[in-house]
């Protein structure tokens, strides 16, 4: 039986409303000139969009901060006192990896349609919140305030999870992802992704 509007999951309806929300457009207009400048140089755009790799580099880069921060949370919850230094280092690794991950994400955002741009700026905002919380967590840990650091890390994890949902929506539901033109052939079936092609 096909799904109807009435039995759509609430999160799907919320995401559709976000895509249609013109209230987010002011953030889109704020970000667009900065991203246009980032992509103005064709060689830089190719590098950031992963033309040398054949497809977008942003998704695999997200594995580093997500993996580091998730591992830190696991150590916080089950690692005991002896795992605290490792958890702090993992939080730091995630912080360092967040910058190149974010830049390549903006490179993907630059040429998307308006509804994807709206979701994208909220995705970015959630990830910025996660980064701020993890940076505060690292600072608290460095000052010996372990419980505060753990709590801030858990807050960062919630923001990261929300941002991850929106990022997954962009890639899986809206096919926002650069790819090399060589992959754009006539053998694709009707269900094949048709995301933005790297210039």
C-alpha positions as CSV (number, residue, x, y, z in Angstrom):
1,X,0.0,0.0,0.0
2,X,1.3,3.4,-0.9
3,X,2.0,5.9,1.8
4,X,-0.5,8.8,2.1
5,X,-0.1,12.3,3.4
6,X,-1.9,11.4,6.6
7,X,0.5,8.6,7.6
8,X,3.7,10.5,6.7
9,X,6.2,10.5,9.6
10,X,6.2,13.7,11.5
11,X,9.9,14.3,10.8
12,X,9.2,14.1,7.1
13,X,6.5,16.7,7.3
14,X,8.8,19.0,9.4
15,X,11.6,18.6,6.9
16,X,9.3,19.5,4.0
17,X,8.1,22.6,5.9
18,X,11.8,23.6,6.4
19,X,12.4,23.2,2.7
20,X,9.5,25.6,2.0
21,X,10.2,28.1,4.7
22,X,11.0,31.5,3.3
23,X,12.1,32.7,6.7
24,X,15.4,30.9,6.2
25,X,16.0,32.8,3.0
26,X,17.7,35.7,4.8
27,X,20.4,33.2,6.0
28,X,20.7,31.9,2.5
29,X,21.3,35.4,1.1
30,X,23.9,36.0,3.8
31,X,25.8,32.9,3.0
32,X,25.6,32.9,-0.8
33,X,28.1,35.7,-1.6
34,X,30.7,34.1,0.7
35,X,30.2,30.7,-1.0
36,X,30.3,32.3,-4.4
37,X,33.7,33.8,-3.5
38,X,34.9,30.4,-2.3
39,X,34.0,28.8,-5.6
40,X,35.0,31.7,-7.8
41,X,38.4,30.0,-8.7
42,X,37.6,26.9,-10.9
43,X,40.6,25.0,-9.6
44,X,39.7,25.6,-6.0
45,X,36.1,24.7,-6.7
46,X,37.2,21.4,-8.4
47,X,39.4,20.6,-5.4
48,X,36.7,21.3,-2.8
49,X,34.0,19.5,-4.8
50,X,36.1,16.4,-5.2
51,X,36.5,16.4,-9.0
52,X,39.9,14.8,-8.5
53,X,38.2,12.0,-6.6
54,X,35.3,11.6,-8.9
55,X,32.6,12.6,-6.5
56,X,32.0,14.9,-3.5
57,X,34.6,14.8,-0.8
58,X,32.4,16.2,1.9
59,X,30.6,13.0,2.9
60,X,33.7,11.0,3.6
61,X,35.3,13.9,5.4
62,X,32.3,14.0,7.8
63,X,33.4,10.6,9.1
64,X,36.4,12.1,10.9
65,X,34.7,14.6,13.3
66,X,31.6,12.4,13.7
67,X,33.8,9.3,14.4
68,X,36.1,11.2,16.8
69,X,33.3,12.8,18.7
70,X,31.2,9.7,18.9
71,X,34.2,7.7,20.1
72,X,34.9,10.3,22.8
73,X,31.3,10.0,24.0
74,X,31.6,6.2,24.2
75,X,34.8,6.6,26.2
76,X,33.1,9.1,28.5
77,X,30.2,6.7,29.2
78,X,32.1,3.4,29.5
79,X,35.8,4.1,29.6
80,X,36.2,5.2,33.2
81,X,38.8,7.5,34.5
82,X,41.7,6.0,32.6
83,X,40.0,6.8,29.3
84,X,39.6,10.6,30.0
85,X,42.9,11.7,28.3
86,X,42.0,9.7,25.2
87,X,38.5,11.2,25.1
88,X,39.9,14.7,25.3
89,X,42.3,14.0,22.4
90,X,39.4,12.6,20.3
91,X,37.4,15.7,21.0
92,X,40.4,17.8,19.8
93,X,40.7,15.7,16.7
94,X,37.1,16.3,15.8
95,X,37.5,20.0,16.3
96,X,40.5,20.1,14.0
97,X,38.7,18.0,11.3
98,X,35.6,20.2,11.4
99,X,37.0,23.1,9.4
100,X,37.9,21.2,6.1
101,X,34.7,19.3,6.5
102,X,32.7,22.5,6.7
103,X,34.4,24.1,3.8
104,X,33.8,21.2,1.5
105,X,30.2,21.2,2.7
106,X,29.7,24.8,1.6
107,X,31.3,23.9,-1.7
108,X,28.5,21.4,-2.3
109,X,25.8,23.9,-1.1
110,X,26.8,26.6,-3.5
111,X,25.0,25.4,-6.6
112,X,22.0,23.7,-5.1
113,X,18.4,24.7,-5.5
114,X,16.6,26.9,-3.0
115,X,14.9,24.3,-1.0
116,X,18.2,22.5,-0.5
117,X,19.9,25.7,0.4
118,X,17.4,26.3,3.2
119,X,18.0,22.9,4.7
120,X,21.7,23.4,4.1
121,X,22.0,26.5,6.2
122,X,20.1,24.9,9.1
123,X,22.4,21.9,8.7
124,X,25.4,24.2,8.9
125,X,24.0,26.1,11.9
126,X,23.5,22.8,13.8
127,X,27.0,21.7,13.0
128,X,28.4,25.1,14.2
129,X,26.5,24.6,17.4
130,X,28.0,21.2,17.8
131,X,31.5,22.6,17.1
132,X,31.0,25.3,19.7
133,X,29.8,22.8,22.3
134,X,32.7,20.4,21.6
135,X,35.2,23.2,21.8
136,X,33.8,24.2,25.2
137,X,33.9,20.6,26.2
138,X,37.6,20.3,25.3
139,X,38.4,23.5,27.2
140,X,36.5,22.2,30.3
141,X,38.4,18.9,30.1
142,X,41.7,20.8,29.8
143,X,40.8,22.7,33.0
144,X,40.1,19.5,34.9
145,X,36.3,20.0,34.8
146,X,35.5,16.5,33.5
147,X,31.8,16.3,34.3
148,X,31.2,19.7,32.6
149,X,33.2,18.5,29.6
150,X,31.2,15.4,29.3
151,X,27.9,17.2,29.6
152,X,29.0,19.7,26.9
153,X,30.1,16.8,24.7
154,X,26.7,15.2,25.1
155,X,25.0,18.4,24.0
156,X,27.4,18.6,21.1
157,X,26.4,15.1,20.1
158,X,22.7,16.0,20.0
159,X,23.4,19.0,17.8
160,X,25.6,16.8,15.6
161,X,22.9,14.2,15.3
162,X,20.4,16.8,14.2
163,X,22.8,18.2,11.6
164,X,23.6,14.7,10.5
165,X,19.9,14.0,9.8
166,X,19.6,17.1,7.6
167,X,22.9,16.2,5.8
168,X,21.6,12.8,5.1
169,X,18.3,14.2,3.8
170,X,20.2,16.4,1.4
171,X,22.3,13.5,0.0
172,X,19.7,10.7,0.1
173,X,16.4,12.5,-0.5
174,X,17.6,15.5,-2.6
175,X,20.7,14.0,-4.3
176,X,22.9,17.0,-3.4
177,X,26.4,15.7,-4.3
178,X,28.9,16.7,-6.9
179,X,30.2,14.0,-9.3
180,X,32.6,13.8,-12.2
181,X,30.8,14.1,-15.6
182,X,32.3,10.7,-16.6
183,X,29.7,9.1,-14.3
184,X,26.9,10.8,-16.2
185,X,26.1,8.2,-18.8
186,X,23.1,6.7,-20.5
187,X,23.2,3.4,-18.5
188,X,21.6,5.0,-15.5
189,X,18.2,3.6,-14.5
190,X,15.2,5.8,-13.7
191,X,16.0,5.7,-10.0
192,X,19.6,6.8,-10.4
193,X,20.8,9.9,-8.5
194,X,21.0,13.1,-10.5
195,X,22.9,15.4,-8.2
196,X,24.9,18.5,-9.2
197,X,27.7,17.7,-11.5
198,X,31.1,19.2,-10.6
199,X,32.0,21.9,-13.1
